[in-house]
Amino acid sequence: MKVRVDVMLKTGVLDPQGEAVRHALGNLGFDGVEGVRQGKVIELELAAGTSEDTVKDMCEKLLANTVIENYTIEVL
C-alpha cells in the first residue's frame, strides 16, 4: 500500500523558503507571483492493511511538526 503525506506550514507561519523562491522567481522575470508556500511530500510504502490511524500517528510523532504544520494523508 502506498500513502502520500503532504506537509505544509500553517497559515500565518512565516515561510522563509517560500519567500526566497518568490524572490528568485521575480529576479528571473516571472512577474505576478504574489506568494509562495513551500512544503514537503512524503511517500510511504506500507504493508497491506496498515490503518490510516497508524499513518496519522506517524505524522503526529515524526513526519509533521503539528505546532506549525498541517498535513494531509492520501492513499494511492
PQR file of N, CA, C, O and H, with PARSE charges and radii, in Angstrom:
ATOM      1  N   MET A   1       0.855  -1.171   0.000 -0.4000 1.5000
ATOM      2  CA  MET A   1       0.000   0.000   0.000 -0.0000 2.0000
ATOM      3  C   MET A   1       0.902   1.235   0.000  0.5500 1.7000
ATOM      4  O   MET A   1       1.869   1.316   0.757 -0.5500 1.4000
ATOM      5  N   LYS A   2       0.571   2.177  -0.849 -0.4000 1.5000
ATOM      6  CA  LYS A   2       1.352   3.405  -0.927 -0.0000 2.0000
ATOM      7  C   LYS A   2       0.500   4.563  -0.398  0.5500 1.7000
ATOM      8  O   LYS A   2      -0.684   4.679  -0.715 -0.5500 1.4000
ATOM      9  H   LYS A   2      -0.215   2.112  -1.464  0.4000 1.0000
ATOM     10  N   VAL A   3       1.134   5.419   0.418 -0.4000 1.5000
ATOM     11  CA  VAL A   3       0.462   6.564   1.014 -0.0000 2.0000
ATOM     12  C   VAL A   3       1.306   7.806   0.763  0.5500 1.7000
ATOM     13  O   VAL A   3       2.532   7.770   0.869 -0.5500 1.4000
ATOM     14  H   VAL A   3       2.096   5.325   0.676  0.4000 1.0000
ATOM     15  N   ARG A   4       0.635   8.905   0.430 -0.4000 1.5000
ATOM     16  CA  ARG A   4       1.317  10.191   0.275 -0.0000 2.0000
ATOM     17  C   ARG A   4       0.875  11.105   1.405  0.5500 1.7000
ATOM     18  O   ARG A   4      -0.317  11.260   1.670 -0.5500 1.4000
ATOM     19  H   ARG A   4      -0.361   8.934   0.345  0.4000 1.0000
ATOM     20  N   VAL A   5       1.861  11.711   2.071 -0.4000 1.5000
ATOM     21  CA  VAL A   5       1.598  12.687   3.121 -0.0000 2.0000
ATOM     22  C   VAL A   5       2.131  14.033   2.631  0.5500 1.7000
ATOM     23  O   VAL A   5       3.314  14.161   2.312 -0.5500 1.4000
ATOM     24  H   VAL A   5       2.830  11.584   1.857  0.4000 1.0000
ATOM     25  N   ASP A   6       1.251  15.037   2.574 -0.4000 1.5000
ATOM     26  CA  ASP A   6       1.643  16.399   2.216 -0.0000 2.0000
ATOM     27  C   ASP A   6       1.697  17.218   3.495  0.5500 1.7000
ATOM     28  O   ASP A   6       0.741  17.239   4.271 -0.5500 1.4000
ATOM     29  H   ASP A   6       0.290  14.934   2.833  0.4000 1.0000
ATOM     30  N   VAL A   7       2.823  17.894   3.709 -0.4000 1.5000
ATOM     31  CA  VAL A   7       3.022  18.697   4.912 -0.0000 2.0000
ATOM     32  C   VAL A   7       3.269  20.143   4.485  0.5500 1.7000
ATOM     33  O   VAL A   7       4.142  20.420   3.663 -0.5500 1.4000
ATOM     34  H   VAL A   7       3.599  17.877   3.079  0.4000 1.0000
ATOM     35  N   MET A   8       2.486  21.058   5.057 -0.4000 1.5000
ATOM     36  CA  MET A   8       2.629  22.485   4.749 -0.0000 2.0000
ATOM     37  C   MET A   8       2.599  23.289   6.042  0.5500 1.7000
ATOM     38  O   MET A   8       1.962  22.896   7.020 -0.5500 1.4000
ATOM     39  H   MET A   8       1.776  20.833   5.725  0.4000 1.0000
ATOM     40  N   LEU A   9       3.301  24.423   6.032 -0.4000 1.5000
ATOM     41  CA  LEU A   9       3.226  25.323   7.174 -0.0000 2.0000
ATOM     42  C   LEU A   9       1.808  25.862   7.304  0.5500 1.7000
ATOM     43  O   LEU A   9       1.124  26.094   6.307 -0.5500 1.4000
ATOM     44  H   LEU A   9       3.818  24.742   5.238  0.4000 1.0000
ATOM     45  N   LYS A  10       1.382  26.055   8.526 -0.4000 1.5000
ATOM     46  CA  LYS A  10       0.065  26.615   8.768 -0.0000 2.0000
ATOM     47  C   LYS A  10       0.016  28.061   8.288  0.5500 1.7000
ATOM     48  O   LYS A  10       1.037  28.746   8.235 -0.5500 1.4000
ATOM     49  H   LYS A  10       1.937  25.866   9.337  0.4000 1.0000
ATOM     50  N   THR A  11      -1.185  28.512   7.938 -0.4000 1.5000
ATOM     51  CA  THR A  11      -1.391  29.892   7.548 -0.0000 2.0000
ATOM     52  C   THR A  11      -0.945  30.796   8.691  0.5500 1.7000
ATOM     53  O   THR A  11      -1.267  30.550   9.854 -0.5500 1.4000
ATOM     54  H   THR A  11      -2.014  27.955   7.981  0.4000 1.0000
ATOM     55  N   GLY A  12      -0.206  31.836   8.351 -0.4000 1.5000
ATOM     56  CA  GLY A  12       0.267  32.771   9.361 -0.0000 2.0000
ATOM     57  C   GLY A  12       1.674  32.484   9.854  0.5500 1.7000
ATOM     58  O   GLY A  12       2.298  33.342  10.479 -0.5500 1.4000
ATOM     59  H   GLY A  12       0.055  32.036   7.407  0.4000 1.0000
ATOM     60  N   VAL A  13       2.186  31.280   9.580 -0.4000 1.5000
ATOM     61  CA  VAL A  13       3.563  30.945   9.961 -0.0000 2.0000
ATOM     62  C   VAL A  13       4.480  31.423   8.841  0.5500 1.7000
ATOM     63  O   VAL A  13       4.253  31.114   7.671 -0.5500 1.4000
ATOM     64  H   VAL A  13       1.680  30.583   9.073  0.4000 1.0000
ATOM     65  N   LEU A  14       5.515  32.177   9.202 -0.4000 1.5000
ATOM     66  CA  LEU A  14       6.451  32.674   8.199 -0.0000 2.0000
ATOM     67  C   LEU A  14       7.101  31.514   7.460  0.5500 1.7000
ATOM     68  O   LEU A  14       7.446  30.493   8.055 -0.5500 1.4000
ATOM     69  H   LEU A  14       5.699  32.428  10.152  0.4000 1.0000
ATOM     70  N   ASP A  15       7.262  31.689   6.154 -0.4000 1.5000
ATOM     71  CA  ASP A  15       7.848  30.666   5.290 -0.0000 2.0000
ATOM     72  C   ASP A  15       9.040  31.273   4.560  0.5500 1.7000
ATOM     73  O   ASP A  15       8.899  31.714   3.419 -0.5500 1.4000
ATOM     74  H   ASP A  15       6.983  32.519   5.670  0.4000 1.0000
ATOM     75  N   PRO A  16      10.215  31.306   5.197 -0.5600 1.5000
ATOM     76  CA  PRO A  16      11.369  31.933   4.554  0.2800 2.0000
ATOM     77  C   PRO A  16      11.800  31.235   3.266  0.5500 1.7000
ATOM     78  O   PRO A  16      12.276  31.901   2.347 -0.5500 1.4000
ATOM     79  N   GLN A  17      11.647  29.928   3.174 -0.4000 1.5000
ATOM     80  CA  GLN A  17      11.995  29.229   1.932 -0.0000 2.0000
ATOM     81  C   GLN A  17      11.041  29.632   0.812  0.5500 1.7000
ATOM     82  O   GLN A  17      11.468  29.872  -0.317 -0.5500 1.4000
ATOM     83  H   GLN A  17      11.260  29.387   3.921  0.4000 1.0000
ATOM     84  N   GLY A  18       9.775  29.704   1.121 -0.4000 1.5000
ATOM     85  CA  GLY A  18       8.802  30.143   0.127 -0.0000 2.0000
ATOM     86  C   GLY A  18       9.067  31.560  -0.333  0.5500 1.7000
ATOM     87  O   GLY A  18       8.947  31.863  -1.520 -0.5500 1.4000
ATOM     88  H   GLY A  18       9.428  29.509   2.039  0.4000 1.0000
ATOM     89  N   GLU A  19       9.428  32.437   0.601 -0.4000 1.5000
ATOM     90  CA  GLU A  19       9.736  33.827   0.257 -0.0000 2.0000
ATOM     91  C   GLU A  19      10.983  33.895  -0.627  0.5500 1.7000
ATOM     92  O   GLU A  19      11.033  34.702  -1.555 -0.5500 1.4000
ATOM     93  H   GLU A  19       9.525  32.191   1.565  0.4000 1.0000
ATOM     94  N   ALA A  20      11.982  33.064  -0.353 -0.4000 1.5000
ATOM     95  CA  ALA A  20      13.188  33.037  -1.187 -0.0000 2.0000
ATOM     96  C   ALA A  20      12.854  32.588  -2.608  0.5500 1.7000
ATOM     97  O   ALA A  20      13.392  33.133  -3.571 -0.5500 1.4000
ATOM     98  H   ALA A  20      11.941  32.408   0.402  0.4000 1.0000
ATOM     99  N   VAL A  21      11.970  31.600  -2.744 -0.4000 1.5000
ATOM    100  CA  VAL A  21      11.553  31.142  -4.072 -0.0000 2.0000
ATOM    101  C   VAL A  21      10.793  32.247  -4.791  0.5500 1.7000
ATOM    102  O   VAL A  21      11.028  32.489  -5.975 -0.5500 1.4000
ATOM    103  H   VAL A  21      11.533  31.158  -1.961  0.4000 1.0000
ATOM    104  N   ARG A  22       9.880  32.923  -4.086 -0.4000 1.5000
ATOM    105  CA  ARG A  22       9.123  34.024  -4.693 -0.0000 2.0000
ATOM    106  C   ARG A  22      10.068  35.115  -5.194  0.5500 1.7000
ATOM    107  O   ARG A  22       9.904  35.625  -6.302 -0.5500 1.4000
ATOM    108  H   ARG A  22       9.689  32.727  -3.124  0.4000 1.0000
ATOM    109  N   HIS A  23      11.041  35.464  -4.387 -0.4000 1.5000
ATOM    110  CA  HIS A  23      12.014  36.493  -4.767 -0.0000 2.0000
ATOM    111  C   HIS A  23      12.831  36.048  -5.976  0.5500 1.7000
ATOM    112  O   HIS A  23      13.038  36.830  -6.904 -0.5500 1.4000
ATOM    113  H   HIS A  23      11.174  35.049  -3.487  0.4000 1.0000
ATOM    114  N   ALA A  24      13.295  34.806  -5.973 -0.4000 1.5000
ATOM    115  CA  ALA A  24      14.095  34.296  -7.089 -0.0000 2.0000
ATOM    116  C   ALA A  24      13.285  34.255  -8.376  0.5500 1.7000
ATOM    117  O   ALA A  24      13.815  34.568  -9.442 -0.5500 1.4000
ATOM    118  H   ALA A  24      13.127  34.170  -5.220  0.4000 1.0000
ATOM    119  N   LEU A  25      12.017  33.879  -8.303 -0.4000 1.5000
ATOM    120  CA  LEU A  25      11.169  33.874  -9.496 -0.0000 2.0000
ATOM    121  C   LEU A  25      11.041  35.285 -10.067  0.5500 1.7000
ATOM    122  O   LEU A  25      11.078  35.473 -11.283 -0.5500 1.4000
ATOM    123  H   LEU A  25      11.587  33.624  -7.437  0.4000 1.0000
ATOM    124  N   GLY A  26      10.890  36.270  -9.189 -0.4000 1.5000
ATOM    125  CA  GLY A  26      10.832  37.658  -9.637 -0.0000 2.0000
ATOM    126  C   GLY A  26      12.112  38.080 -10.323  0.5500 1.7000
ATOM    127  O   GLY A  26      12.078  38.765 -11.345 -0.5500 1.4000
ATOM    128  H   GLY A  26      10.859  36.118  -8.202  0.4000 1.0000
ATOM    129  N   ASN A  27      13.244  37.672  -9.765 -0.4000 1.5000
ATOM    130  CA  ASN A  27      14.541  38.006 -10.373 -0.0000 2.0000
ATOM    131  C   ASN A  27      14.723  37.345 -11.730  0.5500 1.7000
ATOM    132  O   ASN A  27      15.461  37.855 -12.573 -0.5500 1.4000
ATOM    133  H   ASN A  27      13.271  37.116  -8.935  0.4000 1.0000
ATOM    134  N   LEU A  28      14.060  36.218 -11.951 -0.4000 1.5000
ATOM    135  CA  LEU A  28      14.143  35.524 -13.234 -0.0000 2.0000
ATOM    136  C   LEU A  28      13.132  36.053 -14.250  0.5500 1.7000
ATOM    137  O   LEU A  28      13.040  35.543 -15.367 -0.5500 1.4000
ATOM    138  H   LEU A  28      13.460  35.803 -11.266  0.4000 1.0000
ATOM    139  N   GLY A  29      12.378  37.075 -13.856 -0.4000 1.5000
ATOM    140  CA  GLY A  29      11.457  37.704 -14.783 -0.0000 2.0000
ATOM    141  C   GLY A  29      10.035  37.181 -14.729  0.5500 1.7000
ATOM    142  O   GLY A  29       9.217  37.536 -15.578 -0.5500 1.4000
ATOM    143  H   GLY A  29      12.453  37.489 -12.949  0.4000 1.0000
ATOM    144  N   PHE A  30       9.724  36.350 -13.754 -0.4000 1.5000
ATOM    145  CA  PHE A  30       8.362  35.835 -13.608 -0.0000 2.0000
ATOM    146  C   PHE A  30       7.573  36.804 -12.739  0.5500 1.7000
ATOM    147  O   PHE A  30       7.562  36.685 -11.514 -0.5500 1.4000
ATOM    148  H   PHE A  30      10.388  36.062 -13.065  0.4000 1.0000
ATOM    149  N   ASP A  31       6.913  37.762 -13.380 -0.4000 1.5000
ATOM    150  CA  ASP A  31       6.143  38.772 -12.667 -0.0000 2.0000
ATOM    151  C   ASP A  31       4.802  38.196 -12.220  0.5500 1.7000
ATOM    152  O   ASP A  31       4.299  37.240 -12.810 -0.5500 1.4000
ATOM    153  H   ASP A  31       6.922  37.859 -14.375  0.4000 1.0000
ATOM    154  N   GLY A  32       4.240  38.777 -11.194 -0.4000 1.5000
ATOM    155  CA  GLY A  32       2.901  38.399 -10.758 -0.0000 2.0000
ATOM    156  C   GLY A  32       2.853  37.299  -9.723  0.5500 1.7000
ATOM    157  O   GLY A  32       1.764  36.902  -9.308 -0.5500 1.4000
ATOM    158  H   GLY A  32       4.648  39.554 -10.715  0.4000 1.0000
ATOM    159  N   VAL A  33       3.997  36.790  -9.290 -0.4000 1.5000
ATOM    160  CA  VAL A  33       3.993  35.776  -8.231 -0.0000 2.0000
ATOM    161  C   VAL A  33       3.900  36.524  -6.905  0.5500 1.7000
ATOM    162  O   VAL A  33       4.865  37.141  -6.455 -0.5500 1.4000
ATOM    163  H   VAL A  33       4.881  37.112  -9.627  0.4000 1.0000
ATOM    164  N   GLU A  34       2.735  36.457  -6.297 -0.4000 1.5000
ATOM    165  CA  GLU A  34       2.487  37.234  -5.088 -0.0000 2.0000
ATOM    166  C   GLU A  34       2.801  36.480  -3.806  0.5500 1.7000
ATOM    167  O   GLU A  34       2.966  37.094  -2.753 -0.5500 1.4000
ATOM    168  H   GLU A  34       1.951  35.955  -6.663  0.4000 1.0000
ATOM    169  N   GLY A  35       2.885  35.174  -3.880 -0.4000 1.5000
ATOM    170  CA  GLY A  35       3.199  34.402  -2.689 -0.0000 2.0000
ATOM    171  C   GLY A  35       3.576  32.976  -3.039  0.5500 1.7000
ATOM    172  O   GLY A  35       3.075  32.409  -4.010 -0.5500 1.4000
ATOM    173  H   GLY A  35       2.752  34.675  -4.736  0.4000 1.0000
ATOM    174  N   VAL A  36       4.455  32.407  -2.249 -0.4000 1.5000
ATOM    175  CA  VAL A  36       4.870  31.015  -2.418 -0.0000 2.0000
ATOM    176  C   VAL A  36       4.911  30.380  -1.034  0.5500 1.7000
ATOM    177  O   VAL A  36       5.474  30.951  -0.100 -0.5500 1.4000
ATOM    178  H   VAL A  36       4.862  32.868  -1.460  0.4000 1.0000
ATOM    179  N   ARG A  37       4.323  29.216  -0.909 -0.4000 1.5000
ATOM    180  CA  ARG A  37       4.431  28.412   0.306 -0.0000 2.0000
ATOM    181  C   ARG A  37       5.109  27.107  -0.091  0.5500 1.7000
ATOM    182  O   ARG A  37       4.674  26.429  -1.022 -0.5500 1.4000
ATOM    183  H   ARG A  37       3.866  28.752  -1.668  0.4000 1.0000
ATOM    184  N   GLN A  38       6.160  26.766   0.610 -0.4000 1.5000
ATOM    185  CA  GLN A  38       6.898  25.554   0.286 -0.0000 2.0000
ATOM    186  C   GLN A  38       6.612  24.508   1.352  0.5500 1.7000
ATOM    187  O   GLN A  38       6.614  24.805   2.547 -0.5500 1.4000
ATOM    188  H   GLN A  38       6.513  27.317   1.367  0.4000 1.0000
ATOM    189  N   GLY A  39       6.368  23.294   0.910 -0.4000 1.5000
ATOM    190  CA  GLY A  39       6.110  22.201   1.835 -0.0000 2.0000
ATOM    191  C   GLY A  39       6.922  20.983   1.463  0.5500 1.7000
ATOM    192  O   GLY A  39       7.924  21.076   0.754 -0.5500 1.4000
ATOM    193  H   GLY A  39       6.367  23.054  -0.061  0.4000 1.0000
ATOM    194  N   LYS A  40       6.476  19.842   1.949 -0.4000 1.5000
ATOM    195  CA  LYS A  40       7.165  18.594   1.618 -0.0000 2.0000
ATOM    196  C   LYS A  40       6.146  17.504   1.356  0.5500 1.7000
ATOM    197  O   LYS A  40       5.040  17.512   1.896 -0.5500 1.4000
ATOM    198  H   LYS A  40       5.662  19.767   2.525  0.4000 1.0000
ATOM    199  N   VAL A  41       6.549  16.565   0.513 -0.4000 1.5000
ATOM    200  CA  VAL A  41       5.736  15.395   0.188 -0.0000 2.0000
ATOM    201  C   VAL A  41       6.517  14.170   0.640  0.5500 1.7000
ATOM    202  O   VAL A  41       7.698  14.017   0.327 -0.5500 1.4000
ATOM    203  H   VAL A  41       7.448  16.558   0.075  0.4000 1.0000
ATOM    204  N   ILE A  42       5.846  13.312   1.373 -0.4000 1.5000
ATOM    205  CA  ILE A  42       6.464  12.079   1.856 -0.0000 2.0000
ATOM    206  C   ILE A  42       5.622  10.920   1.343  0.5500 1.7000
ATOM    207  O   ILE A  42       4.426  10.854   1.624 -0.5500 1.4000
ATOM    208  H   ILE A  42       4.887  13.436   1.627  0.4000 1.0000
ATOM    209  N   GLU A  43       6.233  10.004   0.594 -0.4000 1.5000
ATOM    210  CA  GLU A  43       5.533   8.807   0.129 -0.0000 2.0000
ATOM    211  C   GLU A  43       6.009   7.621   0.953  0.5500 1.7000
ATOM    212  O   GLU A  43       7.207   7.386   1.108 -0.5500 1.4000
ATOM    213  H   GLU A  43       7.205  10.057   0.366  0.4000 1.0000
ATOM    214  N   LEU A  44       5.054   6.890   1.468 -0.4000 1.5000
ATOM    215  CA  LEU A  44       5.343   5.722   2.300 -0.0000 2.0000
ATOM    216  C   LEU A  44       4.848   4.476   1.597  0.5500 1.7000
ATOM    217  O   LEU A  44       3.726   4.451   1.090 -0.5500 1.4000
ATOM    218  H   LEU A  44       4.080   7.081   1.342  0.4000 1.0000
ATOM    219  N   GLU A  45       5.661   3.455   1.563 -0.4000 1.5000
ATOM    220  CA  GLU A  45       5.255   2.128   1.086 -0.0000 2.0000
ATOM    221  C   GLU A  45       5.020   1.303   2.341  0.5500 1.7000
ATOM    222  O   GLU A  45       5.958   1.008   3.082 -0.5500 1.4000
ATOM    223  H   GLU A  45       6.572   3.475   1.975  0.4000 1.0000
ATOM    224  N   LEU A  46       3.766   0.932   2.578 -0.4000 1.5000
ATOM    225  CA  LEU A  46       3.386   0.265   3.822 -0.0000 2.0000
ATOM    226  C   LEU A  46       2.814  -1.116   3.546  0.5500 1.7000
ATOM    227  O   LEU A  46       2.343  -1.401   2.445 -0.5500 1.4000
ATOM    228  H   LEU A  46       3.004   1.171   1.976  0.4000 1.0000
ATOM    229  N   ALA A  47       2.864  -1.961   4.552 -0.4000 1.5000
ATOM    230  CA  ALA A  47       2.281  -3.293   4.442 -0.0000 2.0000
ATOM    231  C   ALA A  47       0.781  -3.172   4.216  0.5500 1.7000
ATOM    232  O   ALA A  47       0.133  -2.273   4.753 -0.5500 1.4000
ATOM    233  H   ALA A  47       3.247  -1.730   5.447  0.4000 1.0000
ATOM    234  N   ALA A  48       0.241  -4.073   3.427 -0.4000 1.5000
ATOM    235  CA  ALA A  48      -1.200  -4.090   3.176 -0.0000 2.0000
ATOM    236  C   ALA A  48      -1.943  -4.157   4.497  0.5500 1.7000
ATOM    237  O   ALA A  48      -1.557  -4.891   5.406 -0.5500 1.4000
ATOM    238  H   ALA A  48       0.767  -4.803   2.991  0.4000 1.0000
ATOM    239  N   GLY A  49      -3.003  -3.388   4.592 -0.4000 1.5000
ATOM    240  CA  GLY A  49      -3.813  -3.415   5.802 -0.0000 2.0000
ATOM    241  C   GLY A  49      -3.395  -2.417   6.865  0.5500 1.7000
ATOM    242  O   GLY A  49      -4.040  -2.326   7.910 -0.5500 1.4000
ATOM    243  H   GLY A  49      -3.317  -2.791   3.854  0.4000 1.0000
ATOM    244  N   THR A  50      -2.322  -1.662   6.618 -0.4000 1.5000
ATOM    245  CA  THR A  50      -1.914  -0.633   7.575 -0.0000 2.0000
ATOM    246  C   THR A  50      -3.027   0.401   7.649  0.5500 1.7000
ATOM    247  O   THR A  50      -3.489   0.895   6.621 -0.5500 1.4000
ATOM    248  H   THR A  50      -1.798  -1.736   5.769  0.4000 1.0000
ATOM    249  N   SER A  51      -3.454   0.726   8.845 -0.4000 1.5000
ATOM    250  CA  SER A  51      -4.589   1.633   9.004 -0.0000 2.0000
ATOM    251  C   SER A  51      -4.176   3.089   8.815  0.5500 1.7000
ATOM    252  O   SER A  51      -3.019   3.458   9.017 -0.5500 1.4000
ATOM    253  H   SER A  51      -3.079   0.325   9.680  0.4000 1.0000
ATOM    254  N   GLU A  52      -5.149   3.902   8.426 -0.4000 1.5000
ATOM    255  CA  GLU A  52      -4.895   5.334   8.292 -0.0000 2.0000
ATOM    256  C   GLU A  52      -4.578   5.941   9.655  0.5500 1.7000
ATOM    257  O   GLU A  52      -3.852   6.932   9.739 -0.5500 1.4000
ATOM    258  H   GLU A  52      -6.089   3.602   8.262  0.4000 1.0000
ATOM    259  N   ASP A  53      -5.120   5.353  10.725 -0.4000 1.5000
ATOM    260  CA  ASP A  53      -4.795   5.824  12.074 -0.0000 2.0000
ATOM    261  C   ASP A  53      -3.313   5.643  12.375  0.5500 1.7000
ATOM    262  O   ASP A  53      -2.715   6.476  13.056 -0.5500 1.4000
ATOM    263  H   ASP A  53      -5.710   4.549  10.656  0.4000 1.0000
ATOM    264  N   THR A  54      -2.711   4.559  11.874 -0.4000 1.5000
ATOM    265  CA  THR A  54      -1.279   4.343  12.057 -0.0000 2.0000
ATOM    266  C   THR A  54      -0.482   5.418  11.333  0.5500 1.7000
ATOM    267  O   THR A  54       0.501   5.933  11.866 -0.5500 1.4000
ATOM    268  H   THR A  54      -3.196   3.882  11.321  0.4000 1.0000
ATOM    269  N   VAL A  55      -0.906   5.758  10.113 -0.4000 1.5000
ATOM    270  CA  VAL A  55      -0.233   6.813   9.352 -0.0000 2.0000
ATOM    271  C   VAL A  55      -0.386   8.142  10.073  0.5500 1.7000
ATOM    272  O   VAL A  55       0.558   8.930  10.129 -0.5500 1.4000
ATOM    273  H   VAL A  55      -1.704   5.340   9.680  0.4000 1.0000
ATOM    274  N   LYS A  56      -1.563   8.397  10.624 -0.4000 1.5000
ATOM    275  CA  LYS A  56      -1.783   9.630  11.384 -0.0000 2.0000
ATOM    276  C   LYS A  56      -0.829   9.689  12.570  0.5500 1.7000
ATOM    277  O   LYS A  56      -0.255  10.742  12.844 -0.5500 1.4000
ATOM    278  H   LYS A  56      -2.329   7.757  10.578  0.4000 1.0000
ATOM    279  N   ASP A  57      -0.652   8.579  13.274 -0.4000 1.5000
ATOM    280  CA  ASP A  57       0.288   8.529  14.397 -0.0000 2.0000
ATOM    281  C   ASP A  57       1.705   8.842  13.931  0.5500 1.7000
ATOM    282  O   ASP A  57       2.444   9.543  14.622 -0.5500 1.4000
ATOM    283  H   ASP A  57      -1.119   7.723  13.051  0.4000 1.0000
ATOM    284  N   MET A  58       2.091   8.322  12.754 -0.4000 1.5000
ATOM    285  CA  MET A  58       3.414   8.622  12.197 -0.0000 2.0000
ATOM    286  C   MET A  58       3.579  10.124  11.981  0.5500 1.7000
ATOM    287  O   MET A  58       4.618  10.703  12.301 -0.5500 1.4000
ATOM    288  H   MET A  58       1.490   7.752  12.193  0.4000 1.0000
ATOM    289  N   CYS A  59       2.545  10.737  11.438 -0.4000 1.5000
ATOM    290  CA  CYS A  59       2.585  12.180  11.170 -0.0000 2.0000
ATOM    291  C   CYS A  59       2.698  12.967  12.469  0.5500 1.7000
ATOM    292  O   CYS A  59       3.509  13.886  12.582 -0.5500 1.4000
ATOM    293  H   CYS A  59       1.701  10.267  11.178  0.4000 1.0000
ATOM    294  N   GLU A  60       1.880  12.601  13.442 -0.4000 1.5000
ATOM    295  CA  GLU A  60       1.844  13.325  14.713 -0.0000 2.0000
ATOM    296  C   GLU A  60       3.155  13.186  15.490  0.5500 1.7000
ATOM    297  O   GLU A  60       3.558  14.107  16.201 -0.5500 1.4000
ATOM    298  H   GLU A  60       1.221  11.855  13.351  0.4000 1.0000
ATOM    299  N   LYS A  61       3.814  12.041  15.356 -0.4000 1.5000
ATOM    300  CA  LYS A  61       5.020  11.779  16.147 -0.0000 2.0000
ATOM    301  C   LYS A  61       6.317  12.146  15.446  0.5500 1.7000
ATOM    302  O   LYS A  61       7.314  12.420  16.113 -0.5500 1.4000
ATOM    303  H   LYS A  61       3.487  11.293  14.779  0.4000 1.0000
ATOM    304  N   LEU A  62       6.330  12.159  14.093 -0.4000 1.5000
ATOM    305  CA  LEU A  62       7.599  12.368  13.406 -0.0000 2.0000
ATOM    306  C   LEU A  62       7.507  13.216  12.141  0.5500 1.7000
ATOM    307  O   LEU A  62       8.302  14.137  11.955 -0.5500 1.4000
ATOM    308  H   LEU A  62       5.519  11.937  13.552  0.4000 1.0000
ATOM    309  N   LEU A  63       6.562  12.919  11.286 -0.4000 1.5000
ATOM    310  CA  LEU A  63       6.599  13.479   9.937 -0.0000 2.0000
ATOM    311  C   LEU A  63       6.210  14.951   9.868  0.5500 1.7000
ATOM    312  O   LEU A  63       6.645  15.652   8.954 -0.5500 1.4000
ATOM    313  H   LEU A  63       5.916  12.170  11.437  0.4000 1.0000
ATOM    314  N   ALA A  64       5.407  15.434  10.802 -0.4000 1.5000
ATOM    315  CA  ALA A  64       4.973  16.833  10.795 -0.0000 2.0000
ATOM    316  C   ALA A  64       5.129  17.422  12.190  0.5500 1.7000
ATOM    317  O   ALA A  64       4.916  16.747  13.197 -0.5500 1.4000
ATOM    318  H   ALA A  64       5.054  14.864  11.544  0.4000 1.0000
ATOM    319  N   ASN A  65       5.500  18.679  12.225 -0.4000 1.5000
ATOM    320  CA  ASN A  65       5.516  19.431  13.480 -0.0000 2.0000
ATOM    321  C   ASN A  65       4.154  20.096  13.589  0.5500 1.7000
ATOM    322  O   ASN A  65       3.934  21.167  13.025 -0.5500 1.4000
ATOM    323  H   ASN A  65       5.673  19.228  11.407  0.4000 1.0000
ATOM    324  N   THR A  66       3.243  19.466  14.312 -0.4000 1.5000
ATOM    325  CA  THR A  66       1.849  19.901  14.308 -0.0000 2.0000
ATOM    326  C   THR A  66       1.629  21.251  14.993  0.5500 1.7000
ATOM    327  O   THR A  66       0.526  21.794  14.931 -0.5500 1.4000
ATOM    328  H   THR A  66       3.422  18.596  14.771  0.4000 1.0000
ATOM    329  N   VAL A  67       2.639  21.796  15.634 -0.4000 1.5000
ATOM    330  CA  VAL A  67       2.524  23.138  16.199 -0.0000 2.0000
ATOM    331  C   VAL A  67       2.480  24.162  15.073  0.5500 1.7000
ATOM    332  O   VAL A  67       1.734  25.139  15.145 -0.5500 1.4000
ATOM    333  H   VAL A  67       3.536  21.355  15.685  0.4000 1.0000
ATOM    334  N   ILE A  68       3.287  23.936  14.025 -0.4000 1.5000
ATOM    335  CA  ILE A  68       3.386  24.927  12.939 -0.0000 2.0000
ATOM    336  C   ILE A  68       3.017  24.371  11.567  0.5500 1.7000
ATOM    337  O   ILE A  68       2.989  25.121  10.591 -0.5500 1.4000
ATOM    338  H   ILE A  68       3.893  23.142  13.967  0.4000 1.0000
ATOM    339  N   GLU A  69       2.731  23.065  11.471 -0.4000 1.5000
ATOM    340  CA  GLU A  69       2.447  22.462  10.176 -0.0000 2.0000
ATOM    341  C   GLU A  69       1.121  21.700  10.188  0.5500 1.7000
ATOM    342  O   GLU A  69       0.718  21.129  11.201 -0.5500 1.4000
ATOM    343  H   GLU A  69       2.753  22.456  12.264  0.4000 1.0000
ATOM    344  N   ASN A  70       0.461  21.710   9.034 -0.4000 1.5000
ATOM    345  CA  ASN A  70      -0.700  20.866   8.766 -0.0000 2.0000
ATOM    346  C   ASN A  70      -0.262  19.740   7.839  0.5500 1.7000
ATOM    347  O   ASN A  70       0.737  19.867   7.132 -0.5500 1.4000
ATOM    348  H   ASN A  70       0.788  22.174   8.211  0.4000 1.0000
ATOM    349  N   TYR A  71      -1.007  18.643   7.841 -0.4000 1.5000
ATOM    350  CA  TYR A  71      -0.698  17.564   6.917 -0.0000 2.0000
ATOM    351  C   TYR A  71      -1.988  16.951   6.402  0.5500 1.7000
ATOM    352  O   TYR A  71      -3.037  17.013   7.043 -0.5500 1.4000
ATOM    353  H   TYR A  71      -1.819  18.540   8.415  0.4000 1.0000
ATOM    354  N   THR A  72      -1.872  16.352   5.212 -0.4000 1.5000
ATOM    355  CA  THR A  72      -2.972  15.585   4.649 -0.0000 2.0000
ATOM    356  C   THR A  72      -2.432  14.223   4.257  0.5500 1.7000
ATOM    357  O   THR A  72      -1.263  14.079   3.899 -0.5500 1.4000
ATOM    358  H   THR A  72      -1.020  16.301   4.691  0.4000 1.0000
ATOM    359  N   ILE A  73      -3.299  13.229   4.332 -0.4000 1.5000
ATOM    360  CA  ILE A  73      -2.922  11.855   4.012 -0.0000 2.0000
ATOM    361  C   ILE A  73      -3.762  11.412   2.818  0.5500 1.7000
ATOM    362  O   ILE A  73      -4.979  11.595   2.798 -0.5500 1.4000
ATOM    363  H   ILE A  73      -4.249  13.346   4.623  0.4000 1.0000
ATOM    364  N   GLU A  74      -3.088  10.823   1.815 -0.4000 1.5000
ATOM    365  CA  GLU A  74      -3.782  10.301   0.637 -0.0000 2.0000
ATOM    366  C   GLU A  74      -3.294   8.892   0.373  0.5500 1.7000
ATOM    367  O   GLU A  74      -2.097   8.662   0.201 -0.5500 1.4000
ATOM    368  H   GLU A  74      -2.100  10.675   1.832  0.4000 1.0000
ATOM    369  N   VAL A  75      -4.219   7.951   0.343 -0.4000 1.5000
ATOM    370  CA  VAL A  75      -3.882   6.570  -0.015 -0.0000 2.0000
ATOM    371  C   VAL A  75      -3.872   6.500  -1.540  0.5500 1.7000
ATOM    372  O   VAL A  75      -4.851   6.860  -2.194 -0.5500 1.4000
ATOM    373  H   VAL A  75      -5.192   8.137   0.483  0.4000 1.0000
ATOM    374  N   LEU A  76      -2.762   6.035  -2.093 -0.4000 1.5000
ATOM    375  CA  LEU A  76      -2.604   5.987  -3.553 -0.0000 2.0000
ATOM    376  C   LEU A  76      -2.998   4.637  -4.120  0.5500 1.7000
ATOM    377  O   LEU A  76      -2.923   4.431  -5.332 -0.5500 1.4000
ATOM    378  H   LEU A  76      -1.967   5.743  -1.562  0.4000 1.0000
TER
END
